[in-house]
Amino acid sequence: MKIRMPKVPMKWVWLFATLAVVIVGGLTWKHWFPATNAWVNQTAASFRSGGGETHDSETAAEPDPHAGHDHAAHAGHDEATSLELSKQAIRNIGLSDETIRPIKLETFRRSITVPAVVVERPGRSRVQVATPMTGVVTHVHAVQGEAVEPGSLLFQIRLTHEDLVNAQTDFLRTLGELDVEQREVARLQQVTSSGAIAGKVLLERQYARDKLNANLSAMRESLRLHGLSDNQVEQIQRERRLLRELQVFAPNVDSHGEDELRLTQRVIQAGYVKDEQPKHTGPLILQDLAVHKGQSINAGETLCILTDYDELFIEGLAFEQDIKQLRKASQNGWAVDAILEEPGSESRVIEGLKMAYLANQVDAKTRTLNFYVRLPNEVAKDHRADGNRYVEWRYVPGQRMQLRVPVQEMPEQIVVPVEAVASEGAETFVFQQNGSHFDRVPVHVKYRDQYSAVIDNDGSLFPGDVIAMRGAHQMQMALKNKSGGGVDPHAGHNH
C-alpha cells in the first residue's frame, strides 16, 4: 500500500528558498560583499574611462570609498581624451607638485572685488618726536632713513630753558637750607636735654625745618611739571648737581613712559637699561629729520618723525550699493583677501585678512564707502651700510591693491582655480592625472569668477581625484592639435 505525501505548492518552495538565501547571505556578508562591491565599482570605472580591462581579485579585496575613480592606478586611456606630456611641457605650463594635487570639499565664499590702496594707521603709524624744553642740539645719533629700535638714543640737547634752570637752582638751595636746619635741630636737642637752653628755641627750629620740607615737596612737583621723572628728581637731591642735558630716545608706539626723555648732568652714550627695554615687533624708520647739530630749538619744536609700518591698513573703496554686503561680511567675521598686482609676474594674493571697520559716511563726491582691512607687514630686506641699519618693508603706503570681500557662503563645494578649467563650446573640462597621462573629464561649472571656479559634485569628479590646477587651456589646445591628423614631415620648413 503506497502512502501519498501532500503536494507542496511551488510558490511555497520559492518562498522558502528565497528566505534561505537571504539568511545565509546575511550571515556570510562579510566574506563576499567587499569583493563584490569593489568588482562592481571597477567595472563601472572601466566603462567610464572607455576601457574594458578587468582587475585581479586581489586588487578588489580591499574596499575603497573612491574605488573606480583612481584612474592613475586602474583605468586605461582613451587617446581622444588623454594627453601625455613631456617633462619640458609640464614645466612650460607651470605644473608642479603644488599645482597637481587632489581636490577636496571646502567652503567657497562668493565675493566682490573692489579697488584699494595701502594707507597708514591714523595715530599709530606716524610718531612725531618733539622737545619739551628749549636748548641747543649737541648730538644727532640717527640719520634720515635709518631703522632704530624703541629705546635708542636719538638726540642730546644742552638745556637753556630758564625756568627749568631756576627751578633746579631753587630746589638745590632749599636742600642746602634743610641740611643746615637738620644739623641745628640735632644740636639743640642735645643742648636742651641738659637744660642749658629753653625748649622754645628747639621748637622754633623744628617749625622752620618743617616749612623747608613743605617747600621741597612743592618744588618736586614743579620739576615734574617741567618733564623730570621721580628718579631724576632724586638724582638731583642725591648728587646735588644741576641736570644740564636732555637725552631724547626713540619712543615705543604701544606704551609711553617718562624714560623717553632723560635729563642728565653728563653725556651717557646708552639707550634703555636692558630690563627697561620696551617690546616691539618691528623697527621704527626715521622718516624725516628736522634738526641738525648746533641748532637752537624751542620747546615743542619737532625733532624728527618716526614711522612704524609693522602693521598698516588697506583702504577699500566700495560703491554705495555694496554697503549691505560689506556689513554682512563684517558681522560674520569673514576673512578678506588682498590682491597685489606685481609688474612682470603673476598677482600676489594675501589671504585671511581681517576687516577693521567700515566708515560711517559715504563720500559725497565719489559716492564710495571707505572700509579698512588690517595688513600685517613683514621686513623684505634688513641690511647695514656705513654703520647704520636700513630696513625695507614689503608693503608701504600708496601701494595699489584689490580687495576680495566675501558676500555669500557655499559649504561643501569642489573649488579649483579658474586656470584648471578649459572650455570648448558648451563643454567645460578639467584634466585628471592618470599615471603619466592627463585625462580630460567633462564637468559642470556652477559658478565662476575671476579667480576660482566651483564644480558641481555630480559624480564626474570625487574628492581625492588628482587634477591639474592650471594649464587646462594649453592642454585642451594640445589635445586638439593631437587629433588634427598626422604630422607633416615638411612642417616648419620653407622650400
Number of C-alpha atoms within 10 A of each C-alpha: 3 4 5 6 6 6 6 8 8 9 9 10 11 11 10 12 12 12 12 12 11 12 12 11 14 10 10 11 11 10 10 11 14 15 17 15 16 22 22 14 18 24 17 15 21 22 14 14 21 14 15 14 12 12 13 8 12 8 13 19 16 13 16 14 9 13 19 22 25 20 22 18 10 21 25 21 20 13 14 12 18 21 22 18 14 11 9 9 13 14 11 11 14 15 16 13 7 9 16 18 16 15 18 16 14 12 13 18 16 17 18 16 17 16 16 25 19 21 20 19 17 9 9 14 18 18 20 14 21 16 20 17 22 21 23 21 22 18 17 18 14 18 16 15 18 18 25 22 20 21 22 18 24 21 23 26 26 23 21 17 17 12 13 22 16 12 17 24 15 15 24 20 13 17 19 14 13 20 13 12 19 16 11 15 20 13 12 20 16 12 15 15 11 10 9 10 14 13 14 10 13 18 14 11 17 18 11 15 20 14 12 18 14 10 16 19 11 12 19 19 14 16 20 13 11 15 16 21 20 13 12 18 19 13 17 18 16 9 11 16 14 20 22 19 22 26 24 25 23 23 25 19 19 9 9 10 10 12 20 19 21 18 24 19 15 10 15 11 9 11 20 16 9 8 6 10 14 18 13 14 10 19 20 27 24 22 18 15 17 12 16 14 14 14 11 16 21 15 12 12 16 16 20 20 18 25 19 22 28 18 18 23 24 29 23 24 21 21 15 15 11 14 17 11 16 19 14 14 20 20 10 9 11 19 17 20 20 24 18 19 15 11 7 6 7 9 13 12 15 13 12 12 17 17 22 13 13 17 10 9 11 15 14 8 6 10 14 18 22 21 20 22 23 18 22 13 16 15 14 10 10 11 10 11 8 5 6 13 17 18 19 16 14 11 20 17 14 12 13 17 22 20 26 21 23 21 19 15 13 11 11 12 19 20 21 21 17 18 18 21 25 22 14 10 5 6 11 16 20 29 28 24 23 23 16 11 19 23 27 25 16 16 20 16 17 11 12 16 12 9 9 17 21 20 21 16 17 9 9 13 20 17 15 14 18 22 24 27 24 23 21 22 19 15 25 21 12 15 18 13 12 15 11 9 8 8 9 7 7 8 7 7 6 5 4
